[in-house]
Amino acid sequence: MVITLTEVALNRLKVMELKEEQSPRIDADVAGGCGMSVKFTLVFDEPRRNDTVIEHQGIQIRMDRFTKRYLGDETQIDYTDQHGFLVGESFASSACAIEID
């Protein structure tokens, strides 16, 4: 798994003043029942004991096992003033399994 940061995102993270106990973490927001959608966000909170840590140019990005399962082989983090941090590509699945006895 590779996490890349655009130059804009990297610069934004470097100038942010985070509290000592906070670090950036990729979070997956999964919604749906029969169909499923996943949206990735960058949150800033306390490190968790079982987080996976990936470092990119001195910036440590964390994620939990649940989120890691949904990320692709390569995930890019970008930043815009209008939308903030943009993480990877969110996706939706309309697959629905129905079991009939």
LONUSE-26723 format. One record per residue (C-alpha): x, y, z; residue number from 1. Coordinates in nm, 4 decimals, padded with zeros to 6 digits. Example, Ala and Ser with C-alpha at 12.3 -4.5 7.8 and 13.67 -1.06 7.14 Angstrom:
BEGIN
{atom {01.2300; -00.4500; 00.7800}; 1}
{atom {01.3670; -00.1060; 00.7140}; 2}
! end
This chain:
BEGIN
{atom {00.0000; 00.0000; 00.0000}; 1}
{atom {00.1278; 00.3422; -00.0982}; 2}
{atom {-00.0013; 00.6744; 00.0333}; 3}
{atom {00.1001; 00.9802; -00.1664}; 4}
{atom {00.0392; 01.3444; -00.0882}; 5}
{atom {00.0150; 01.6147; -00.3489}; 6}
{atom {00.2505; 01.9077; -00.2960}; 7}
{atom {-00.0435; 02.1214; -00.1810}; 8}
{atom {-00.1587; 01.8619; 00.0762}; 9}
{atom {00.1963; 01.8070; 00.2005}; 10}
{atom {00.2538; 02.1798; 00.2480}; 11}
{atom {-00.0823; 02.2193; 00.4258}; 12}
{atom {-00.0022; 01.9374; 00.6702}; 13}
{atom {00.3421; 02.0823; 00.7404}; 14}
{atom {00.2026; 02.4238; 00.8386}; 15}
{atom {-00.0863; 02.2923; 01.0491}; 16}
{atom {-00.0410; 02.3296; 01.4212}; 17}
{atom {-00.1707; 02.0050; 01.5678}; 18}
{atom {-00.1937; 01.9281; 01.9344}; 19}
{atom {00.0788; 01.6888; 02.0455}; 20}
{atom {-00.1631; 01.3974; 02.0844}; 21}
{atom {-00.3208; 01.4481; 01.7407}; 22}
{atom {-00.2092; 01.3045; 01.4099}; 23}
{atom {-00.3689; 01.2654; 01.0652}; 24}
{atom {-00.5646; 00.9434; 01.0129}; 25}
{atom {-00.7545; 00.8191; 00.7091}; 26}
{atom {-01.1079; 00.7225; 00.8082}; 27}
{atom {-01.3609; 00.5249; 00.6038}; 28}
{atom {-01.7275; 00.6173; 00.6334}; 29}
{atom {-01.9253; 00.3144; 00.5175}; 30}
{atom {-02.2976; 00.3494; 00.4552}; 31}
{atom {-02.5676; 00.1307; 00.3128}; 32}
{atom {-02.7221; -00.2055; 00.3564}; 33}
{atom {-02.7897; -00.3872; 00.0332}; 34}
{atom {-02.5771; -00.1402; -00.1602}; 35}
{atom {-02.2693; 00.0071; -00.0016}; 36}
{atom {-02.0798; 00.3344; -00.0354}; 37}
{atom {-01.7435; 00.4254; 00.1141}; 38}
{atom {-01.6159; 00.7799; 00.1556}; 39}
{atom {-01.2644; 00.8474; 00.2844}; 40}
{atom {-01.1772; 01.1494; 00.4979}; 41}
{atom {-00.8709; 01.2749; 00.6789}; 42}
{atom {-00.9351; 01.3266; 01.0489}; 43}
{atom {-00.7031; 01.4480; 01.3223}; 44}
{atom {-00.7184; 01.2604; 01.6494}; 45}
{atom {-00.5208; 01.0541; 01.8964}; 46}
{atom {-00.3200; 00.7605; 01.7602}; 47}
{atom {-00.4730; 00.4195; 01.8213}; 48}
{atom {-00.2674; 00.1274; 01.9392}; 49}
{atom {-00.3341; -00.0944; 01.6350}; 50}
{atom {-00.3126; 00.1739; 01.3656}; 51}
{atom {-00.1007; 00.1124; 01.0586}; 52}
{atom {00.1423; 00.4005; 01.0061}; 53}
{atom {00.2639; 00.5032; 00.6623}; 54}
{atom {00.5153; 00.7848; 00.6332}; 55}
{atom {00.5404; 01.0188; 00.3357}; 56}
{atom {00.8139; 01.2849; 00.3371}; 57}
{atom {00.8152; 01.3084; 00.7157}; 58}
{atom {00.4371; 01.3100; 00.7578}; 59}
{atom {00.2899; 01.0063; 00.9331}; 60}
{atom {-00.0544; 00.9010; 00.8124}; 61}
{atom {-00.2433; 00.6472; 01.0220}; 62}
{atom {-00.5313; 00.4144; 00.9446}; 63}
{atom {-00.7075; 00.1309; 01.1198}; 64}
{atom {-00.7519; -00.2213; 00.9794}; 65}
{atom {-01.1123; -00.1519; 00.8816}; 66}
{atom {-01.0179; 00.1488; 00.6668}; 67}
{atom {-00.7093; -00.0213; 00.5220}; 68}
{atom {-00.9330; -00.2988; 00.3896}; 69}
{atom {-01.1203; -00.0540; 00.1642}; 70}
{atom {-00.8247; 00.1480; 00.0344}; 71}
{atom {-00.6654; 00.0642; -00.2980}; 72}
{atom {-00.3002; -00.0220; -00.3564}; 73}
{atom {-00.2233; 00.3478; -00.4033}; 74}
{atom {-00.4150; 00.6300; -00.2384}; 75}
{atom {-00.3544; 00.9979; -00.3005}; 76}
{atom {-00.4345; 01.2770; -00.0570}; 77}
{atom {-00.4929; 01.6230; -00.2019}; 78}
{atom {-00.6024; 01.9555; -00.0531}; 79}
{atom {-00.8159; 02.2396; -00.1842}; 80}
{atom {-00.9281; 02.5516; 00.0001}; 81}
{atom {-01.2868; 02.4815; -00.1042}; 82}
{atom {-01.3091; 02.1126; -00.0017}; 83}
{atom {-01.0239; 02.0614; 00.2449}; 84}
{atom {-00.8389; 01.7290; 00.2334}; 85}
{atom {-00.9520; 01.4886; -00.0389}; 86}
{atom {-00.8587; 01.1251; 00.0190}; 87}
{atom {-00.8489; 00.8675; -00.2589}; 88}
{atom {-01.1567; 00.7796; -00.4517}; 89}
{atom {-01.4806; 00.7104; -00.2736}; 90}
{atom {-01.6869; 00.4331; -00.4253}; 91}
{atom {-02.0310; 00.2799; -00.4251}; 92}
{atom {-02.1479; -00.0732; -00.4874}; 93}
{atom {-02.5008; -00.1688; -00.5805}; 94}
{atom {-02.4336; -00.5404; -00.5321}; 95}
{atom {-02.6985; -00.7124; -00.3262}; 96}
{atom {-02.7055; -01.0789; -00.2355}; 97}
{atom {-03.0365; -01.2425; -00.1573}; 98}
{atom {-03.0418; -01.5969; -00.0326}; 99}
{atom {-03.3531; -01.8026; -00.0994}; 100}
{atom {-03.4083; -02.1397; 00.0647}; 101}
! end
